[in-house]
Amino acid sequence: MNELPDMLAAFLENCGDFVCLASLHGRPLYLNRAARRLLGLGEDEPLAATSLRDYYSDASWAELRDVAVPAVNEAGHWEGRSRLRHAHGGESAEFRTSMFLLRRAKGEKASCLAIVHEDAAERDRLQEVLAEAQARKRVILESALDPIITINHDGLITEFNRAAEVVFGQVRDKVLGQRPSEVLFPPSKSAGHQDRIDRYLDVGEGSMLGRRIEVVAIRANGEEFPTEMAMTISHEQGAPVLTFFLRDISLRKKAEQEQVRYAAELERSNRELEQFAYVASHDLQEPLRKIQTFSDRLQMKSKGRLDEEGQECVERMHHAAARMQVLIDGLLTLSRVTTKGQDFVPVDLAKITQEVISDLEVPIAKAGGRVETENLPTIQADPLQMRQLLQNLIGNGLKFHRLDEPPVVRVSGRYVAGKEGRSTVRPGAGEQCRILVEDNGIGFDEKHAERIFGVFQRLHPRDVFPGTGIGLAICRRIVERHGGTIAARSTPGKGSTFEVLLPVVQTRKKARG
C-alpha cells in the first residue's frame, strides 16, 4: 500500500479501531497496527491469509459473505457485528463491524473493500451511558414545574416539556418541529422574537442570555399572558442549541396590580380620613368655645346663688370642656403631621435637642431631673416635626418618673448601616440614623409596647399621669412620614428606651404619610 499518502497512512496506523483493506474478492491487502494486534500478528509479519474468512469465526464469515457483501454491492455500506479469529487459536470478543466500498476517484468503479471493527462492549457501554443520561434529562424535564423549550440550530422546537404543554395549552407532538414564533409569541411580537432567536443561534451569543426578562407569550386559545424568561445556549454535535426557561407570572402580575390598586385606595382613604379629622376637629372648635364661654359666665354670675351640687356641676362642665379642647388640639396636631408637613431639609439634631431642653426647663426643674445628650448627627427631615418628636419623647421620660428618684433622660444618636446596625462616621447611600431616648422612669410591661402608639391609648389613669394619649401616636406618624420606624423597650420599674430609625437622606423633598 505504498501509494497511500503519508498522512493517511499515519492516521490509519494510529487509529485505535481495527481497519482492513481487502480486494473485491476478499483477499486482505492491508491491516493497521490495531488489526494486527487483535489478530495476534506481528507488525512486520506478512499477510499470509489469502481470504478474509481466515480472520473470522465460521458464523461471522457466513454473515459477511451472505449478508454484508451483497448489501455493500447494492448500497455501498453495511453495519453489523462480527467475531474475529485470533491467529494463535481461540476467538476474540465481539466487534461492531462496518463495511463499505472504496473508489479512487468519483465515478470510477470500486477498487477495494474497507472493513472497520470497533469494540462492541465499549460502544455498548457508551450507548448505555448515553441512554441513562437521556433518561435523566427526560425525568428532569418532565418533573420541572416551569416550561422548558429547546430550539435547534435550524430554529425549530425540539423539546417541549409537560409543564410547557400545561402552560401553553399545546400538545407536544404538534409543537415539535415548529418555529417559536408560530406557537410561543403573539403575532404582534413574534417577528422580533424570532429574529433575535435566529441571530443568537447564528452567532452563539446574545445580550439577553443568562438574564431574566419579561416577555408576552400566547396560549393555544389565543390568550396572551406575561412570562419571565431566561435563555441559555449549549451545543449539540457542534451546533448551537437555544433553551428557554419560562415562568407564567400572570398570577403574580395580577397580585401586584391588585396591591397597587389597594395601596392607591388606602392612600385615598387615609387622605380622606386625615381631612375628615382635620375638618371635624376644626369645626368642633367654635361650639366648644361657646360652651367654655357660657360656662365661665355661668360660673361668675351664679357664684353664691347655686348650692354646692350646682356649683360642682358647673365646674365639672368647665373641666370637661377644657379637656375636650386639649383632645381636639391633639387630633389637629396628629392630622397636621401629614397635611401640614414642611419640606425635608438638613436638620442638626443636636441643636434641636438643646432647644427642646430649653423649652422644657420648667418641668425639668419642677421634677428635679436632668436631660443628658451625646453627639447627635445631622439628617434630612422636617425641622418642626423633629422638634415635636424629641419634645414628646423627652417630655414622656420626665413625666413618667419614679417618686423616689429624680428623672434622668438620655438622648443619643449615630449613623448606622446594614442589618447589623454598625456605627459609621459618615452616612452613605441608604444609611440610617438611630436615635435613642432612654429614661429611668416607671417603665411598662412590654406586652403593651405596640399599644402605646395608638391614638388615645393610656396605661395609667389621668389623675395619676395627665395627658391625652395622643403624644406617642403623633411620634409614630412623624417617623412614618419620614420613612422610618419607632419601637419601645421597657421593664416595669427600670425605665424605658425608645428607638427611632430614620433615613439620613430623604429621596423626596416632601412626603405624605
N, C-alpha and C positions, 0 to 999 in steps of 0.2 A: 504493500500500500504506500509506496514511496511517493505516489502522485498526490497524496493528501497534503494540503497546506500545513506548514509547521504549526500554526496557531491551532488549527482544528485538531491536529494530532496530539498536541499538548493537552487540549481540553479533554479529549476522549481518554487519554491515559490517566488523567487525574480525576475523572468522574467516578463517583462512588457507586454507581449502578453498573450492572452487567451490560456491556454493549458488544454486539456481534454483528459483523457484516458477512453476508453469505451470497453465493451466486443464486440465480433464479432457480437452479436445480438443487439447491440445498447444500452446496459444498462450502464449508467455512473458509472465509477469506481473511478475517481479522477478528481478534479478541483483545479487548483492552485489559489493562492490568487487573481491574476488579473481576473481570470474567475469568481470567486465568487463575486468580486466587480461589474463586468459588469452585472452579472445576478441578483444582489441585494440580495445575500445570505451572511449570517454572516460567520465569519471564523470558528466557531465551529458548525455551523448548519449542521445537517446530510443531505446527498444527498437523498432527498425524491423522486426525479424523477426516474421512472423505465424505461424511454426511452428517448433517445436524442431529440425526437420530442418535448418534453416539453420545450426545450431551444430555439426553432426556430420558426419563423413565418411559416405559413402553406406553403407558396410558397417555402421558403428556405428548409423546411424539405422535400418537394416533390422532389426538385432537388437533395438533398443529397441522398435520398432513390433511386431515379430512375436513377441518373447520376453518382453521386460521388461513391457510394458503388460498383456498377458494374465496374467502372474504377479502383478502388483500388484493387478489387479482380483480375482484369486482369493484370494491370500494376504495382500494388503496391503503386500507388500515384495518387493524384488528386488535382488540384488547381482551385479555382473559387471564388465566392462571396456569402456571406450569411448575413441574418439579424437575430440577436439574440432576444429572447423574454425575457423581464425583468420580474423577479418573481412577482413584485408588479404592474403589468399592463403596457401596452404600449410596443413599440418596440424600441430597441436601434438603433444606427447608423449602416450603412452597414460596413461589415468587409471583408478583403481578407481572404480566407479560404484555408488551406492545410490539406489534409487527407492522411494518409499512414498507412501501416501495421507494427506492431512491432513483432519481434521474440526474444525469449530468447537466442537462440544460432543459429549459421549459420546452415542451413539445416533443422531446426525444422519448424513445422507449425506455422503460425501466431498465436499469443496469444491474441492480442488486437488491437484496433484502436487508433491512436493518431490524435487528431484534434487541429490545431493551428489557431487562428484568430488574424490578425493584423489590426490595424486601417486603413481602406481603404483611408480615407480622407488624413491622414498624408502621407501614401505611395504614393497616387496620387500627393500630393504636392511636395514630394521629386522627383518623376518622372518628374514633370513639371520643377522643378529647374534644374534637370539634363539635360532635353531636351533643356532648354534655354541655359545652359552652352555649350552644344554640338553645338547648333546653332551659338552661338557667336564664338566658336572656329572655326567652319566651315567658317564663314564670314571672320575672321582674316586670316585664311589660304588661302582662295581663293582671298582675296584682296591684299595679300603680293606681292611685286614686285619681290622678290627673291625666289628661290626654297626652300621649307621646306619638309623634308623627315623624316618619323618616322620608326624606326626599333624595332620590339618587341623582347621579351626575346629569342625567337627561332631564331633570326637573320633574320627575314623576314620583308619585307616592308609592313607597314600597313597604311601609309599615304603618298600621293604624290600629292602636290597641283597643281593648274593650272599653276603657274609660272614654276614649275618643268617640266610639260608637254611641255611648250613652249621651255624652255632652252634645255632640253634633247631630244625633238622631240619624246617623248614616250607617249602612251595612258595610262592613269591612271589605267584603269581596267586590262590592260595586265601586268602592273608592280607590282600591289599589289600581295603579296604572294611570290615574288621572292627575292633572296638574293641580296644585294647591289653589290656584285662582278659581278653579271650577267648583270647588266644594267647601273651601275654608273661609273665604272672604266675600263680603257683599260686592256686587258688580261695580259700585262706585269706587271701591278701593282695591279691587283685585289686580288691576293692571299695574299699579305702583308696587304692590307687594310682590307680584310675580317678577317684575323687572329686577327688584332687589335680590330676590332668591336666585335668579339666573346669574346676576353679577357675582354673588357670593360663591356660587358653585363654579363659576369660570375661573375666579382668581384664588379661591380657597380662603378668603378672609373678608371681613366686613366690620364696619364701625359698631354695629349693634350686637355682635357676637359676644356671648358671655354676660350680657346685660339683660335686666328685666324691663320690658317695655309694655305699654298698654296698647292693644290693637282691638279693633272691632271685628268679630267673627260672625258667621251666619250659620244657623241650624238648617236642617233639611226642609223644615216647614217655612223657611224664609225669614224667620225671626232673627234679628241682629242682637248680639249681646257682647258686653265688654269682656276681654280676657287679658290676663297678664302672661306674657310670652317671653321665653328665653330660647336662644338658638345656639347650637354648637355645631362645629364641623369636625368630622373624622374622615378617615379614608378606608375604603374597601377596594381591594385589588388595584391600588394605586390611584383611584379616582375619588374626589371629594364627595362626601355624603353629608347632607344637612339634616339635623334632627331638631324638631320643635318640641318644647315642653310648655304646655299651656295650662292655665288655670281659669276656670269660669269664675269671674269676680262680680257677676251680676247681683248676687245677694249682698255682697259687701258694699257695692256701689249704692244699692238701694238703701242699705242701713246708713251709709254716710250721708246720703241726701236727706234721709229722714232725720238724722242727727242735726244737720244744718238747719232744716226746717224747724225742728224743735228748739234749737238754740235761738233762732230768729224770733220764734213765737215767745220764748221765755224772756228774751231781751225786750220785746214789745210789752209783755205783761209786766215786767219789772219797771219799765219806764212809766206805764200807766199807774202802777201801784205807788211808785215814788211821787208821781204828780198828784195822785189822789191824796196821799199822806200830807203832802205839802199844802194843797188847797184846803183839805179838811182842817188841818191844824191852823192854817192862816184864818180861815173863816170862823173858827171857834173863838178866835181872839176877841172879837167885838162883843158877842154876848157874854163872854166871860168877864170882860172889863166892866160891863154893866152890872153883872152880879156882884163883882168886887166893890164897885162904886156905891151901889144901893145898900150893900151890907155894911159898908163903912158909915153911910148916912144913918142907917137904922141903928147902928151901934152908938153913934153920937147922940141922936135925937131921943132914943129910948133909954139912955143911961139914967138909971134911977127910977124909971117907970116900969121896967119889966122885972118880974120876980127872978129868982135865981135860976129856975129852969129855962125861962125865956132867954135870959142873958147867955146861958150855956149854949142854947140852940143857935143864937146869932154868932157866937164865937166859933162854934163848930162849922157853921156855914162859911164863915170867913176863912178859916183854916183850909177847908176843903177846896174853896175857890183858889186859894194861893197854891195848894198842892197841884191842882189841875193846871194852873199856869206853868208850873215847873215841868209837868209832864208834856204839855203842848210844846214848850220850848225845846224839850229833849227830842220830841218827834220831828220838829222842824230842823233841828241840828242834824238828826240822822238822815232825813231826806235830802238835805243840802250837801251831804258828802259827795253825792254823785251829780246832783243837778246844779250845784253852785261851785264845783271844784275849780281851782286855778290851774294854770299851766305848770308843767313839771320843769323846774329849774334847779341848778346846783344849790343844795342846802347843806350848810355846816351844822351838823347835828350837835356838836359841842356848844356852839353859840346858842342854838335853840334851847338846849337843855339848861344853860345858865339863865336864860331869860325866863324859862318856866319856873326855875328855883326862886328867882327874884319875885315872880308873881305869887308864889306860894309861901312867901316869907312869913305872913301872919299865921297860917295853920301850922307851919313848921315850928315857929316859936311857941305857939299855944300848946303843941304836943310835946315840946321839949326834945324834938328829934333833929335829925340831920340827913342831908342827901349827899352821898359821895358819888363822884364821877371819875371815869377813866377817859383816856383819849378816845374821842368819838370821831368817826370818819365823815366825809362829805359824800352825799349821794344826790341823784336827780329825783326830786319829789315836789309835792305841793307844800310850800313852807308853812302855810296856816294849818294845814291838816297834820303836819309833823308836830307842830306845837300842841295841837289838840290831842294827838295820840300820846305824847310824852306827859302832858299835863294830867290826862285821865289815869295813866298807869302810875305815875309818881303819886298823884293825889290818892289813889286807892291804897298804895303802900303806906301812906301816912294815916289814912282814915282807919284801916283795919289793923290797928296795932294792939298789942297786949297791954293791959292796965299796969302790969308790974315791970314794964320795960319800955323806955322811950323808943320811938320808931327810928329805924335806920334803913334808908332806901339807897341801893347802889345801882347806878346806871353805867353800863359799859357797852362797847360796840367794836366790831372789827370786820374787815373784809374776809369772806370765806369763799372757797371754791370746791366744786365736786361734792359727791355724796358724803365724803369723809369729813367735810366741813373744815378742811385745813386752813390755817390762817395765812393771809397774804398781805404783803406790804402795799402793793398797788393793785387796783382792780383790773381784771381783764374782761374779755367778752363773756357775757353770761354769768359773771360772778355776782355774789350777793353780799349784803351787809347784814350781820347778825347783831341785833340789839337785845340786851338782857336787862330787865328791870327786876331786881331782887329785893325782898324785904324780910324783916324778922318778925312779921306780924302773926296773926292768929291762924293763918293758913286755912285750908279746907280739904275735905275728902276728895281725892282725885276722881271719884266716880262722877263728880259734878263738873269736871274740867271742861266739858263741852257745853253744858247747860248754862254756865255763867255768861256766855257770849250771846245768849238770846235776849230779845227785847223784853223789858220788864221782869227779868229773872233775878230773884234775890235769894240769898241763902240765910239771911238774918232779918229779924223784924225791923221795921222802920224806926221804932222807938229806941232801938239799940244802936243801929248804924243807919243814919238817914241817907236818903238817896232815891233816885228814880228807877234804878235797874236798867238804864239805857247806856251808861258810860262804856261798858265793855263791848256792847253791840256796835256803838259808834267806832270803837277801836278796830274791830274786825272789818267793818265796812270801809274804813280808811285804808287798812292794809290790803284788802282785796282790790280796791280801786287802783292801788299801786302795783298789783300783780304779785303780792307777797302772801305770807301766811303768818298766823299768830297762834300760839299754844301756851298752855299754862301747866306748871308742875307745882305740886304742893303737898305738904304733910300737916295735918292739924296740929297747931301749937308750935310749928317750926318754920313758919314763914312760907312765902310763895315766890315763884320765879315765872315771869312772863317772857317768852322768847318770840321775837319778831324777826322774820326773814324778809328782806326787801331787795328787789333788783337794784344794783348800783347804777346802772344806766337804763333809762326807760326807752322803749322803742318808738313811743309816740309822745308828742308834746303834751297832749291832753287825752285822758282816757275816761271812759264811763265805767261804772261798776258792773 
